[in-house]
Amino acid sequence: MGSAKGFPLHLSPPQVLVLGFAGVILAGALLLMLPVSTASGRGTDFLTALFTATSAVCVTGLVVVDTGTYWSTFGQVVILLLIQVGGLGFMSMATFFFVIMGRRIGLKERLLIQESLNQLRVAGVVRLVRAVLIFTVLTEGTFALILALRFSLDYGWPKSLWLGLFHSVSAFNNAGFDLMGGFRSLTGYASDPVVNLSITTLIILGGLGFATVMEIYRYPRTRRLSLHTRLVLRVTGLLILGGSFLFGLLEWGHILKDLPLHGKILASYFQSVTPRTAGYNTVDIGQLYPPTQFLIIILMFIGASPGSTGGGIKTTTFGLMSVTIFSLSKGKEDVELFRRRIPPWQVYKALSVTLLSIGLVTLVTMILSITEGGNFLAALFETTSAFGTVGLTMGITPALTPVGRVAIILTMFAGRLGPLTLAYAFAQRRRKTMVRYPEEKIMVG
C-alpha cells in the first residue's frame, strides 16, 4: 500500500477505511437506540441497533426487525442516510463536503478515495467522485419520482413520495431495505413492470461500478472501452441472462405457476438481478426449490462489480478466474483476455480474494449451523447473503441468536470492505525485499 506516512496515527488507507466504516456504523447504532427512532417510542437494544446499522452501512438489507413498522420516520431517515453513506463510501461523502467547503483535497485523501473506490490510479479520483455524486443524485431522483407515481396508485401522495425516495436510494445502493411491512419486500409487485424494471435498473446501475458507468457515458465521444469495462459488461450480461433462464426453468411450474406470462418473465429476471447484492425479492425465497436457492447462493457469492455499491467477490474476479482456467486448459503461459495479457499479480489477487471469501463463508456457515440449529442450506444462504451484502434470506434472520447476529454483523462488515482489504489492514506494513529465492516446481492437480 506504500508508505502510511501522513495518515492519522500512521494508519494505512485500508486501516483508515476499516476504522471509518466502523465509526459510521457505531454512530448509526447509537442514533437507532434513541426512543425517537422506534415507532413505539421505547428505544431498542444495542445489538438490534448495531445489526441494523451494520446492514445499512454495508448496504446489505438483512434485518432482525421489520423496517416499515418497527422504526419511526426518524429511524427510517437515519437508515436511509446510513445506506447512502455506506453505498458511496464515507470518503466519497467526505470529499463532497470538502469540495463544498472549498478545502483542498490532499494526497492522503486521494489515496483513501482510490482505495475506497477500488481504483488502479490516484489520478482523476476527485473528478470521479464529483461525477459519481452528480450521477447518483440524478439517478436516484429520477427513479424516486417514477416509483412515487406508481406507489401513488396504492398510497397517498406524502407516503408515496417517501416510499419512492427510500426504495430508489436503497435499490441504487444495492441495499434491499424496504418499507412495505411484514418482511414482504416487493412480493406485492411481482407482475408490475414499472416497479420491477425501475428497481432492477437501479440495481444494475449501482452494481456496474462508477468507473464503468462513466466510461459508458463517455463512449459516444471516446469510442473506447477499457478491458475492465468490457469484462464487467460481458460477465454481468451473462449472469443476468443465465440466471433468468435457469430461475425460470426451475420455478416455472412451482413458485411462478400462478403468475401471468409477463409476470413469470419479470419475476425470473428480477430474481436473477437482485442476488447480485441488492436483496429485494418479488417471490418467497423460502419456498423456492433447493436447487434454485443454491443458484441464488452462487449469484450472491459472485456479486456486483468493483468500485460499485455492491459486494461479493465481484464480477471481474469471477471473470478473471474463469479466463485463467480457460488459458491454462489451452496450454498458454499467459492469461489472455480480448487480445490483452493480464499481469500475474492480478491473477494472484483474484485467487486470494476467492479463497479468503470461501474460507470466511465456510467458517460462518459452520458457526450458524451450530448456533441456529437449522438446516445447512439456510445457514449457507444467510452467510452468503451477508458476505455478498445482498439481504435475501430464507426467513431465519429475525430468529437469529445473539451469537448468530454477531457472526452475521462481522460477515457483513467483511463483505462490504472486502476480505483482502481487511487482511491488508491487519497485516504488518509491507517492505520491499531485495532477496529473490531460487525457483522450484511442485506437483499440482
C-alpha positions in Angstrom: 0.0 0.0 0.0 3.0 2.2 0.0 4.1 4.3 3.0 1.5 5.2 5.5 3.3 8.4 6.3 1.0 11.4 6.6 -2.1 9.4 7.7 -3.6 9.9 11.1 -1.6 7.9 13.6 0.4 6.5 10.7 -2.6 4.4 9.5 -2.6 2.9 6.1 -5.5 3.5 3.7 -7.1 0.1 4.4 -6.9 0.8 8.2 -8.5 4.2 7.8 -11.3 2.7 5.7 -11.9 -0.1 8.3 -12.0 2.4 11.2 -14.1 4.9 9.2 -16.8 2.4 8.3 -16.7 1.1 11.9 -17.2 4.7 13.2 -20.1 5.3 10.9 -21.8 2.1 12.0 -21.3 2.8 15.7 -22.7 6.4 15.3 -25.7 4.9 13.4 -26.3 2.3 16.1 -26.3 4.9 18.8 -28.9 7.0 16.9 -31.1 4.0 16.3 -31.1 3.2 20.0 -32.8 6.6 20.8 -36.5 6.3 21.7 -37.4 8.7 18.8 -36.0 6.2 16.3 -38.7 3.5 17.1 -42.4 3.6 16.3 -43.2 2.5 19.9 -41.0 5.3 21.3 -39.3 2.9 23.7 -35.9 2.7 22.1 -34.2 -0.5 21.1 -31.4 -2.7 22.4 -27.8 -2.2 21.3 -27.4 -5.5 19.4 -30.6 -4.9 17.3 -29.5 -1.3 16.6 -25.9 -2.4 15.7 -27.2 -5.2 13.4 -29.5 -2.7 11.6 -26.8 0.0 11.3 -24.2 -2.5 10.0 -26.7 -3.9 7.5 -27.4 -0.3 6.3 -23.8 1.0 6.1 -22.7 -2.3 4.5 -25.7 -1.9 2.1 -26.9 -5.5 2.9 -30.6 -5.4 3.8 -30.7 -8.2 6.3 -32.9 -7.1 9.2 -33.9 -8.6 12.5 -36.9 -6.3 12.9 -39.3 -5.1 10.2 -38.1 -1.7 8.8 -41.5 -0.5 7.8 -43.2 -1.0 11.1 -40.6 -1.1 13.9 -38.7 2.1 13.1 -40.3 5.6 13.2 -39.9 8.1 10.3 -36.8 9.5 12.1 -35.3 5.9 12.4 -36.1 5.3 8.7 -34.3 8.6 7.8 -31.3 7.5 9.8 -31.2 4.1 8.0 -31.6 5.9 4.6 -28.6 8.2 5.4 -26.5 5.2 6.5 -27.4 3.4 3.3 -26.3 6.4 1.2 -23.0 6.9 3.1 -22.3 3.2 3.0 -23.1 2.8 -0.6 -21.0 5.6 -1.9 -18.3 5.2 0.7 -17.6 7.6 3.6 -14.6 9.0 1.8 -16.7 10.0 -1.2 -19.2 11.7 1.1 -16.3 13.4 2.9 -14.8 14.6 -0.4 -18.2 16.1 -1.3 -18.2 18.2 1.9 -14.5 19.1 1.4 -15.4 20.5 -2.1 -18.4 22.4 -0.8 -16.3 24.0 2.0 -13.5 24.8 -0.6 -11.0 22.6 1.2 -8.1 21.3 -0.9 -8.0 17.5 -1.4 -4.5 16.4 -0.4 -2.6 13.3 -1.4 -3.6 11.3 1.6 -7.3 11.9 0.9 -6.8 11.0 -2.7 -5.1 7.7 -1.7 -8.1 6.9 0.6 -10.6 7.7 -2.2 -8.5 5.4 -4.5 -8.8 2.6 -2.0 -12.4 3.3 -1.3 -13.5 3.2 -5.0 -11.1 0.4 -5.8 -9.3 2.4 -8.5 -6.0 1.5 -10.1 -4.6 5.0 -10.2 -4.7 8.1 -8.0 -5.0 10.5 -10.9 -8.6 11.6 -11.6 -10.2 10.2 -8.4 -11.6 13.6 -7.3 -13.2 14.2 -10.7 -14.6 10.7 -10.5 -16.1 11.4 -7.1 -17.8 14.6 -8.4 -19.2 12.7 -11.4 -20.4 9.9 -9.1 -22.2 12.3 -6.8 -23.9 14.0 -9.7 -24.8 10.7 -11.3 -26.2 9.4 -8.0 -28.4 12.4 -7.4 -29.8 12.4 -10.9 -30.4 8.7 -11.0 -31.9 8.4 -7.5 -34.1 11.5 -8.1 -35.4 10.4 -11.4 -36.4 6.9 -10.2 -37.7 8.2 -6.9 -40.3 10.2 -8.9 -41.1 7.3 -11.2 -41.7 5.0 -8.2 -43.6 7.6 -6.3 -46.0 8.0 -9.2 -46.5 4.2 -9.3 -47.0 4.0 -5.5 -49.5 6.8 -5.6 -52.0 4.4 -7.1 -51.8 2.4 -3.8 -51.0 5.1 -1.2 -51.5 8.8 -0.5 -49.0 11.3 -2.0 -46.9 12.1 1.1 -46.3 8.4 1.7 -45.8 7.6 -2.0 -43.1 10.3 -2.2 -41.3 8.8 0.8 -41.6 5.3 -0.5 -40.3 6.3 -3.9 -37.3 8.1 -2.4 -36.5 5.4 0.1 -36.7 2.5 -2.4 -34.8 4.4 -5.1 -31.9 5.1 -2.8 -32.0 1.6 -1.3 -32.1 0.0 -4.7 -29.4 2.1 -6.3 -27.1 1.4 -3.4 -27.9 -2.3 -3.6 -29.2 -2.2 0.0 -32.5 -4.0 -0.3 -34.2 -2.3 2.7 -38.0 -1.9 2.1 -40.9 -0.2 3.9 -43.7 -2.5 2.8 -44.1 -4.1 6.2 -44.3 -7.7 7.3 -40.9 -8.6 5.8 -42.8 -8.8 2.5 -40.2 -6.9 0.4 -41.7 -6.3 -3.1 -43.8 -9.6 -3.3 -46.9 -7.5 -3.9 -45.5 -6.2 -7.2 -44.3 -9.5 -8.7 -46.1 -8.8 -12.0 -45.8 -5.0 -12.0 -43.5 -3.8 -14.9 -42.9 -0.3 -13.5 -41.7 -1.5 -10.1 -39.7 -4.4 -11.5 -37.9 -2.6 -14.3 -37.3 0.5 -12.1 -35.8 -1.4 -9.2 -33.7 -3.7 -11.4 -32.4 -0.8 -13.5 -31.3 1.0 -10.3 -29.6 -2.2 -9.0 -27.7 -2.7 -12.3 -26.6 0.9 -12.5 -25.4 0.8 -8.9 -23.7 -2.5 -9.3 -21.8 -1.9 -12.5 -19.2 0.3 -10.8 -18.9 4.0 -11.1 -15.8 4.0 -13.3 -17.6 1.6 -15.7 -20.7 3.8 -15.9 -18.6 6.9 -16.6 -16.8 5.0 -19.4 -20.1 4.0 -20.9 -21.4 7.6 -20.7 -18.2 8.9 -22.5 -18.2 6.1 -25.1 -20.1 8.1 -27.9 -17.2 10.6 -27.7 -14.2 8.4 -27.0 -15.3 5.3 -28.9 -13.3 3.2 -26.5 -14.0 0.9 -23.6 -11.2 -0.4 -21.3 -10.5 -4.1 -20.7 -12.1 -3.7 -17.3 -15.4 -2.3 -18.6 -15.6 -4.9 -21.3 -15.1 -7.7 -18.8 -17.7 -6.2 -16.4 -20.3 -5.8 -19.1 -19.7 -9.3 -20.5 -19.9 -11.1 -17.1 -22.8 -9.0 -15.9 -24.8 -9.8 -19.1 -24.1 -13.5 -18.9 -25.0 -13.7 -15.2 -28.3 -11.9 -15.7 -29.3 -13.8 -18.8 -28.1 -17.2 -17.5 -29.7 -16.6 -14.1 -33.0 -15.5 -15.6 -33.1 -18.6 -17.8 -32.2 -21.1 -15.0 -34.6 -19.5 -12.5 -37.5 -19.6 -14.9 -36.6 -23.2 -15.9 -36.5 -24.4 -12.3 -39.5 -22.5 -10.9 -41.9 -22.1 -13.9 -44.3 -24.7 -12.6 -43.7 -24.0 -8.9 -43.3 -20.6 -7.4 -44.2 -18.9 -10.7 -47.2 -21.0 -11.7 -49.9 -18.6 -10.5 -48.3 -15.6 -12.3 -49.3 -14.5 -15.8 -46.8 -15.0 -18.6 -45.3 -11.5 -18.3 -45.2 -11.9 -14.5 -43.2 -15.2 -14.9 -40.7 -13.4 -17.1 -40.4 -10.4 -14.9 -40.0 -12.5 -11.7 -37.3 -14.7 -13.3 -35.5 -11.5 -14.5 -35.9 -9.8 -11.1 -34.7 -12.8 -9.1 -31.7 -13.0 -11.4 -30.7 -9.4 -10.9 -31.4 -8.9 -7.2 -29.0 -11.6 -5.8 -26.2 -9.5 -7.3 -26.1 -7.8 -3.9 -29.5 -6.0 -3.9 -31.7 -8.0 -1.6 -35.2 -7.3 -2.9 -37.4 -10.2 -3.8 -40.8 -10.5 -5.6 -41.3 -14.1 -4.7 -41.0 -16.0 -1.4 -37.3 -17.1 -1.3 -38.0 -19.6 1.5 -40.5 -21.5 -0.8 -38.1 -22.0 -3.7 -36.8 -25.4 -4.7 -33.3 -26.1 -3.1 -31.6 -26.1 -6.5 -33.0 -22.6 -7.1 -31.8 -21.5 -3.7 -28.4 -22.8 -4.4 -28.4 -20.9 -7.8 -29.1 -17.7 -5.8 -26.2 -18.5 -3.4 -23.8 -18.7 -6.4 -25.1 -15.4 -7.8 -24.8 -13.8 -4.3 -21.2 -15.0 -3.9 -20.2 -13.5 -7.2 -21.9 -10.2 -6.5 -21.5 -6.9 -8.3 -18.5 -5.1 -9.9 -15.5 -3.3 -8.4 -16.0 0.3 -7.3 -19.7 -0.2 -7.1 -22.3 -0.1 -4.2 -22.4 -3.9 -4.2 -20.4 -6.8 -2.6 -19.4 -10.3 -3.4 -16.1 -11.4 -4.8 -17.0 -9.2 -7.8 -17.7 -10.0 -11.5 -14.2 -9.2 -12.6 -12.7 -11.7 -10.0 -15.1 -14.4 -11.3 -14.4 -13.5 -14.9 -10.6 -13.5 -14.3 -10.6 -16.8 -12.6 -12.7 -18.3 -15.4 -10.3 -16.9 -18.1 -7.3 -18.2 -16.1 -8.8 -21.7 -16.1 -9.5 -21.4 -19.9 -6.0 -20.2 -20.6 -4.4 -23.0 -18.6 -6.6 -25.6 -20.3 -5.3 -24.3 -23.7 -1.7 -24.6 -22.5 -1.0 -20.9 -22.6 1.7 -19.4 -20.3 -0.1 -16.1 -20.1 -3.7 -15.3 -19.1 -5.2 -13.5 -22.1 -8.4 -11.6 -22.5 -9.7 -9.7 -25.5 -6.1 -9.8 -27.0 -4.6 -8.4 -23.8 -2.3 -10.1 -21.3 -3.3 -10.0 -17.7 -0.5 -9.2 -15.2 0.2 -12.3 -12.9 -0.2 -10.2 -9.7 -3.9 -9.6 -10.7 -4.4 -13.3 -11.1 -2.9 -13.9 -7.6 -5.2 -11.2 -6.2 -8.3 -12.8 -7.7 -7.3 -16.2 -6.4 -6.6 -14.7 -2.9 -10.0 -12.9 -2.8 -11.8 -16.0 -3.9 -10.1 -18.3 -1.4 -10.4 -15.9 1.5 -14.1 -15.4 0.7 -14.7 -19.2 0.5 -12.9 -19.6 3.9 -15.0 -16.8 5.5 -18.3 -18.1 4.2 -17.4 -21.7 5.2 -16.4 -20.7 8.8 -19.5 -18.5 9.4 -21.8 -21.2 7.9 -20.4 -23.7 10.3 -21.0 -21.3 13.2 -24.6 -20.7 12.2 -25.2 -24.4 11.7 -24.2 -24.9 15.4 -25.8 -21.8 16.9 -29.1 -21.7 15.0 -29.8 -25.4 14.8 -31.4 -25.1 11.4 -30.8 -26.7 8.1 -27.4 -26.3 6.4 -28.7 -24.7 3.2 -30.5 -22.0 5.2 -27.2 -21.3 7.1 -25.2 -21.2 3.9 -27.8 -18.9 2.2 -27.8 -16.5 5.2 -24.0 -16.4 5.4 -23.5 -15.8 1.6 -26.2 -13.2 1.7 -24.3 -11.3 4.4 -20.9 -11.7 2.8 -22.3 -10.6 -0.6 -24.1 -7.7 1.1 -27.3 -8.9 -0.5 -30.0 -9.1 2.1 -32.0 -12.0 0.8 -33.0 -14.6 3.4 -34.8 -17.9 3.7 -36.5 -16.5 6.8 -34.1 -17.1 9.6 -32.7 -13.6 10.1 -35.3 -12.4 12.7 -34.8 -15.5 14.8 -31.0 -15.4 14.9 -29.5 -16.0 18.3 -27.1 -13.3 19.8 -24.1 -15.3 18.6 -25.7 -15.7 15.2 -26.3 -11.9 15.0 -22.7 -11.1 15.9 -21.4 -13.6 13.3 -23.6 -12.0 10.6 -22.6 -8.5 11.6 -18.9 -9.3 11.2 -19.6 -11.1 7.9 -21.5 -8.1 6.5 -18.6 -5.8 7.6 -16.0 -8.1 6.0 -18.1 -8.4 2.8 -18.5 -4.7 2.4 -14.9 -3.8 2.8 -13.6 -7.0 1.2 -11.6 -9.7 2.9 -8.4 -8.6 1.2 -8.7 -5.0 2.4 -9.2 -6.4 5.9 -6.2 -8.6 5.5 -4.1 -5.6 4.4 -5.5 -3.5 7.3 -4.4 -6.0 10.0 -1.2 -7.2 8.3 2.1 -5.7 9.1 3.4 -2.9 6.9 5.0 -4.4 3.7 8.6 -3.9 3.0 10.1 -4.5 -0.4 12.5 -7.4 -0.2 15.9 -7.4 -2.0 16.1 -11.2 -2.0 14.6 -13.5 -4.7 14.8 -17.2 -3.9 15.6 -20.0 -6.4 12.7 -21.4 -8.4 11.5 -25.0 -7.8 8.4 -26.7 -9.1 5.8 -28.7 -7.1 3.1 -31.2 -8.4 -0.3 -29.6 -8.8 -3.7 -31.2 -9.6 
